[in-house]
Amino acid sequence: MIKFTTEDKFIVTGASSGLGQGVALLLNKLGATVIGIARNHERLAETKQKSEHPENFFTEELDVTADIDGLPGYVKSLREKYGKFRGMAICHGITDVTPTQMLTYDNIKHVFDCDYFAPIMLAKGFVDRRNNIGRGAALVAISSYGALSCNRGMSNYAGAKSALIASMRCIAKEVVPFGIRVNTVSPSDIKTPMVLSNEFSTVRGADHEKHYPLGYGEVEDVANMVVFLLSDDAKWITTQNYIIDCGVGL
Ligand SMILES: NC(=O)c1ccc[n+]([C@@H]2O[C@H](COP(=O)([O-])OP(=O)(O)OC[C@H]3O[C@@H](n4cnc5c(N)ncnc54)[C@H](OP(=O)(O)O)[C@@H]3O)[C@@H](O)[C@H]2O)c1
């Protein structure tokens, strides 16, 4: 069974909701110290309230798109505040459904800022050897099965999420000599506020879940995989992208 100590410190973005919240709560339950990042004060506070060890759960409010160039410096400031990090889970993100004829550069940039540029600059901060513990450190970023499938209106989101997988694999190659592992996870539809939103069911259709032989996934289905990849149980696994879609291949 995976166990951490309070000396194992993890940054989790998107900790106020959905997959990020699930990852943050599981790491904390297993004994780790968690620094949960998101914009919404109330939802971050609710996550901390739900945590099994709130004394080891810290929250930081940040819009990761506000100063993307400054994100490596932001990670450094967290290291000065909390100490060196054992891991980072990049779980924040937004979705986008825009038909090609409606796309604008601003719209594309908005999605890429959040789902690609910010994750890359956060990764830059984390893999800086001054900010992590070295051998045994691990980074996991959540991409999406949408990066690998083709769906109408998804060119923007799919572009950002596939770019994320490609760049994380290259970063993984750069840092493996230092014992740092980097992987991505690509879920299909998981029951989070993002997927349960009216906007999503309008686009996909109310009965979309019937295509999944095991139904939509639960947050824990992704959180378990992310936490495994962050742990020493995955000490020989790096540069990979794991699809979690109950085999449906949509
Ligand atoms: N759910 C799925 O089925 C599914 C499938 C494939 C991939 N994914 C990916 O998984 C990730 C999480 O999705 P989810 O379903 O958990 O969504 P969610 O429930 O909507 O949560 C999104 C999280 O991202 C944070 N966030 C968004 N924009 C941010 C910003 N500019 N700065 C800081 N934090 C920001 C939100 O926090 P605040 O609003 O508090 O800032 C929230 O904590 C996303 O990257 C998504 O693309 C999800």
The ligand as a MOL file (V3000), in Angstrom:
LIG
                    3D

  0  0  0     0  0            999 V3000
M  V30 BEGIN CTAB
M  V30 COUNTS 48 52 0 0 0
M  V30 BEGIN ATOM
M  V30 1 N -13.6340 15.3430 -16.0420 0
M  V30 2 C -13.2860 14.7010 -17.1400 0
M  V30 3 O -14.0170 13.8650 -17.6560 0
M  V30 4 C -11.9760 14.9850 -17.7870 0
M  V30 5 C -11.6130 14.1890 -18.8740 0
M  V30 6 C -10.3960 14.4160 -19.4890 0
M  V30 7 C -9.5640 15.4090 -19.0280 0
M  V30 8 N -9.9410 16.1880 -17.9740 0 CHG=1
M  V30 9 C -9.0170 17.2230 -17.5560 0
M  V30 10 O -8.8050 17.1300 -16.1720 0
M  V30 11 C -8.5310 18.4280 -15.6290 0
M  V30 12 C -9.4840 18.6720 -14.4720 0
M  V30 13 O -10.8010 18.6060 -14.9470 0
M  V30 14 P -12.0260 18.4520 -13.9360 0
M  V30 15 O -13.0140 17.5940 -14.6170 0
M  V30 16 O -11.5380 18.1100 -12.5860 0 CHG=-1
M  V30 17 O -12.5910 19.9460 -13.9840 0
M  V30 18 P -13.2380 20.8690 -12.8530 0
M  V30 19 O -14.0040 20.0670 -11.8650 0
M  V30 20 O -13.9340 21.9420 -13.6260 0
M  V30 21 O -11.9640 21.4760 -12.1210 0
M  V30 22 C -11.1010 22.3350 -12.7970 0
M  V30 23 C -10.0910 22.8480 -11.8000 0
M  V30 24 O -9.1610 23.7090 -12.4900 0
M  V30 25 C -9.0490 24.9240 -11.7650 0
M  V30 26 N -8.7410 26.0130 -12.6830 0
M  V30 27 C -9.3400 26.2940 -13.8690 0
M  V30 28 N -8.8090 27.3980 -14.4090 0
M  V30 29 C -7.8380 27.8190 -13.5630 0
M  V30 30 C -6.9400 28.9180 -13.5580 0
M  V30 31 N -6.9050 29.8090 -14.5530 0
M  V30 32 N -6.0790 29.0540 -12.5180 0
M  V30 33 C -6.0830 28.1550 -11.4960 0
M  V30 34 N -6.9220 27.1060 -11.4450 0
M  V30 35 C -7.7880 26.9420 -12.4630 0
M  V30 36 C -10.4060 25.0890 -11.0840 0
M  V30 37 O -10.2760 25.8800 -9.9090 0
M  V30 38 P -10.8820 27.3380 -9.6760 0
M  V30 39 O -12.1170 27.4670 -10.5040 0
M  V30 40 O -11.0990 27.3810 -8.2070 0
M  V30 41 O -9.7670 28.2160 -10.1110 0
M  V30 42 C -10.7140 23.6450 -10.6910 0
M  V30 43 O -10.0780 23.3480 -9.4670 0
M  V30 44 C -8.7010 19.4020 -16.7760 0
M  V30 45 O -7.4390 19.6840 -17.3230 0
M  V30 46 C -9.5330 18.6280 -17.7820 0
M  V30 47 O -9.3000 19.0440 -19.0930 0
M  V30 48 C -11.1300 15.9960 -17.3450 0
M  V30 END ATOM
M  V30 BEGIN BOND
M  V30 1 1 1 2
M  V30 2 2 2 3
M  V30 3 1 2 4
M  V30 4 1 4 5
M  V30 5 2 4 48
M  V30 6 2 5 6
M  V30 7 1 6 7
M  V30 8 2 7 8
M  V30 9 1 8 9
M  V30 10 1 8 48
M  V30 11 1 9 10
M  V30 12 1 9 46
M  V30 13 1 10 11
M  V30 14 1 11 12
M  V30 15 1 11 44
M  V30 16 1 12 13
M  V30 17 1 13 14
M  V30 18 2 14 15
M  V30 19 1 14 16
M  V30 20 1 14 17
M  V30 21 1 17 18
M  V30 22 2 18 19
M  V30 23 1 18 20
M  V30 24 1 18 21
M  V30 25 1 21 22
M  V30 26 1 22 23
M  V30 27 1 23 24
M  V30 28 1 23 42
M  V30 29 1 24 25
M  V30 30 1 25 26
M  V30 31 1 25 36
M  V30 32 1 26 27
M  V30 33 1 26 35
M  V30 34 2 27 28
M  V30 35 1 28 29
M  V30 36 1 29 30
M  V30 37 2 29 35
M  V30 38 1 30 31
M  V30 39 2 30 32
M  V30 40 1 32 33
M  V30 41 2 33 34
M  V30 42 1 34 35
M  V30 43 1 36 37
M  V30 44 1 36 42
M  V30 45 1 37 38
M  V30 46 2 38 39
M  V30 47 1 38 40
M  V30 48 1 38 41
M  V30 49 1 42 43
M  V30 50 1 44 45
M  V30 51 1 44 46
M  V30 52 1 46 47
M  V30 END BOND
M  V30 END CTAB
M  END
